[in-house]
Amino acid sequence: MTNQTLKGGVLKMPFEKIKKLIKEQFGIETDKITMESNFVSDLNADSLDIVELIMAIEEEFDITIEDEDIEKITTVGDVVNYIKNKIQ
C-alpha cells in the first residue's frame, strides 16, 4: 500500500480509525503506526492483543472478521484493506 492511496482518501478514514484502536489497545503512538506495520514484529502484539484488536475493529466498523481471515491479517494495511472490502 502506498501513501498515494492514503493521500487520495480511499483508505484514510479506516486507517486513521485503526491507528486510534491500536493506540488504545497496544499503547503505541499513532505516528509510529504505518500501513506496513506488522502486528507481531513491529507492534509487539501477542495473540491475545490481536484477538482484542479484532473485536474492537468488528465493533467499530460493525463487521465480522471470519476466523480464517484473521490468520491472513498480519499488517495494518491488511486489516485496512479487509475493512475497505467489507464496507464497500
C-alpha positions as CSV (number, residue, x, y, z in Angstrom):
1,M,0.0,0.0,0.0
2,T,1.4,3.4,-0.9
3,N,1.0,6.8,0.7
4,Q,-0.6,7.9,-2.5
5,T,-3.6,5.8,-1.8
6,L,-3.8,7.2,1.7
7,K,-3.4,10.8,0.4
8,G,-6.2,10.1,-2.2
9,G,-8.5,9.4,0.7
10,V,-9.7,5.9,-0.3
11,L,-8.3,4.3,2.8
12,K,-7.6,7.3,5.0
13,M,-10.7,7.0,7.3
14,P,-10.3,3.3,8.1
15,F,-6.5,3.8,8.5
16,E,-7.0,6.6,11.0
17,K,-9.6,4.7,13.0
18,I,-7.3,1.6,13.0
19,K,-4.4,3.7,14.3
20,K,-6.6,5.0,17.1
21,L,-7.7,1.5,18.0
22,I,-4.1,0.2,18.0
23,K,-3.1,3.2,20.3
24,E,-5.9,2.3,22.7
25,Q,-5.2,-1.5,22.6
26,F,-1.4,-1.5,22.5
27,G,-0.4,1.9,23.9
28,I,1.6,2.8,20.8
29,E,1.7,6.3,19.5
30,T,-0.1,6.8,16.2
31,D,2.9,8.4,14.5
32,K,4.7,5.0,14.8
33,I,2.0,3.1,13.0
34,T,2.2,2.7,9.3
35,M,0.3,0.6,6.7
36,E,3.3,-1.7,6.6
37,S,3.5,-2.2,10.4
38,N,3.4,-5.9,11.3
39,F,1.3,-6.6,14.4
40,V,3.7,-9.1,15.9
41,S,7.2,-7.9,14.8
42,D,6.6,-4.1,14.7
43,L,3.9,-3.5,17.2
44,N,4.9,-6.3,19.6
45,A,1.3,-7.8,19.8
46,D,0.7,-11.3,21.1
47,S,-2.2,-13.5,20.2
48,L,-4.5,-12.0,22.9
49,D,-3.7,-8.5,21.8
50,I,-4.7,-9.4,18.2
51,V,-7.9,-11.0,19.3
52,E,-8.8,-7.9,21.4
53,L,-8.0,-5.6,18.5
54,I,-10.1,-7.7,16.1
55,M,-13.0,-7.5,18.5
56,A,-12.6,-3.7,18.7
57,I,-12.4,-3.4,14.9
58,E,-15.5,-5.5,14.5
59,E,-17.4,-3.3,16.9
60,E,-16.0,0.0,15.4
61,F,-16.8,-0.9,11.8
62,D,-19.9,-3.1,12.5
63,I,-18.4,-6.0,10.6
64,T,-17.5,-9.6,11.3
65,I,-14.0,-10.8,10.5
66,E,-14.0,-14.5,9.8
67,D,-11.6,-16.8,11.7
68,E,-9.9,-18.0,8.6
69,D,-9.4,-14.3,7.5
70,I,-7.8,-13.4,10.8
71,E,-4.8,-15.7,10.1
72,K,-4.2,-13.8,6.8
73,I,-4.2,-10.3,8.5
74,T,-0.6,-9.6,9.6
75,T,-0.2,-5.9,8.9
76,V,-2.1,-2.7,9.5
77,G,-2.5,-2.5,5.7
78,D,-4.0,-6.0,5.6
79,V,-6.7,-5.0,8.1
80,V,-7.4,-1.7,6.4
81,N,-7.9,-3.4,3.0
82,Y,-10.1,-6.0,4.6
83,I,-12.3,-3.4,6.1
84,K,-12.5,-1.4,2.9
85,N,-13.6,-4.6,1.0
86,K,-16.2,-5.4,3.7
87,I,-17.8,-1.9,3.8
88,Q,-17.9,-1.3,0.1
